[in-house]
Amino acid sequence: MSTEETSRFVRLRVELVLEVDDTDAVTKAALGRIADDSAMPADERTHAESAVTEDTAEALAYLVDPFDLVSEIPGVDLAQASWSSEQIDYDPDSPDWDLDEDDVDGDDDEETVD
């Protein structure tokens, strides 16, 4: 592809598995983030507070912000982001958790010369 044909948009996929050692600290931090959001309507705030209190994964979803991950990168503007969180059973020794499972054809970022 020539430079003119190359899309300016890049999809960056990131998957994280976090070990939560202190659920109370995560919940407290999420509640603090919700309390600091002055633009959040009262009914949404009540729902959010309930969700993060009942589910640590929901609390993490309020704390992890994709904009924070890329905001300091020069020349990059976040066009769209979505993320979710869920509690999982994790076994680091299981082949099901092989980090390279999607990399079947090799490195997609390698440039080929015709």
C-alpha positions in Angstrom: 0.0 0.0 0.0 1.2 3.5 -0.8 1.2 6.1 1.9 -1.9 7.7 0.4 -3.8 4.3 0.5 -2.8 3.5 4.1 -5.5 4.1 6.7 -4.6 6.4 9.5 -6.6 4.3 12.0 -5.0 1.5 14.0 -6.9 -1.0 16.1 -4.8 -1.8 19.2 -6.1 -4.9 21.1 -4.9 -5.3 24.6 -6.0 -8.0 27.0 -5.1 -7.8 30.7 -5.5 -10.3 33.5 -5.3 -8.5 36.8 -4.9 -10.2 40.2 -6.9 -8.2 42.8 -5.3 -8.5 46.2 -7.5 -5.9 47.9 -11.1 -5.7 46.7 -12.0 -3.1 49.2 -9.3 -0.7 47.9 -10.4 -1.2 44.3 -14.1 -0.6 45.3 -13.1 2.5 47.4 -11.1 3.9 44.4 -14.0 3.4 42.0 -16.4 5.0 44.4 -14.0 8.0 44.6 -13.8 8.2 40.8 -17.7 8.2 40.6 -18.0 10.8 43.3 -15.5 13.1 41.5 -17.5 12.9 38.2 -19.6 16.0 38.5 -21.1 15.5 35.1 -22.7 12.1 36.1 -26.5 12.3 36.6 -27.8 11.3 40.0 -29.7 8.2 38.9 -26.6 7.0 36.9 -24.4 7.7 39.9 -26.7 5.6 42.1 -26.5 2.7 39.6 -22.8 3.0 39.2 -22.2 3.0 43.0 -24.3 -0.1 43.4 -22.5 -1.9 40.5 -19.0 -1.2 41.8 -19.9 -2.1 45.3 -21.3 -5.5 44.2 -18.7 -6.5 41.6 -14.9 -5.8 41.7 -14.8 -6.3 37.9 -17.2 -3.4 37.5 -15.1 -1.3 39.9 -12.1 -1.9 37.7 -14.0 -0.9 34.6 -14.6 2.5 36.2 -10.9 2.8 37.0 -9.3 1.7 33.7 -9.6 4.4 31.1 -8.2 3.8 27.6 -7.7 7.5 27.1 -5.2 7.5 30.0 -3.2 4.8 28.1 -2.7 6.8 25.0 -3.1 10.5 26.0 0.6 11.1 26.3 1.6 9.6 23.0 2.5 12.4 20.5 0.6 12.4 17.2 -2.2 10.1 18.4 -5.8 11.0 19.1 -8.2 8.4 20.5 -11.0 8.0 18.0 -13.1 5.3 19.7 -12.7 3.0 22.7 -14.7 0.3 24.4 -13.7 -2.0 27.2 -15.3 -4.5 29.6 -14.3 -6.5 32.6 -15.3 -9.8 34.0 -14.2 -12.1 36.8 -12.5 -15.2 35.4 -10.9 -18.4 36.5 -7.2 -18.0 35.7 -4.5 -20.7 35.6 -1.2 -19.3 34.3 0.0 -22.9 33.6 -2.9 -23.7 31.4 -2.3 -23.8 27.6 -5.6 -21.9 27.3 -3.8 -18.8 28.5 -1.1 -18.8 25.9 -0.5 -15.2 25.1 0.5 -15.9 21.5 -2.6 -17.9 20.5 -3.9 -15.2 18.1 -0.5 -14.9 16.5 -0.8 -17.9 14.2 0.5 -16.4 11.0 3.4 -14.7 12.7 3.9 -11.0 13.5 1.2 -9.0 11.7 3.3 -5.9 12.0 6.2 -7.1 9.9 6.6 -5.2 6.7 6.9 -7.2 3.5 8.7 -6.0 0.4 7.3 -6.9 -3.1 
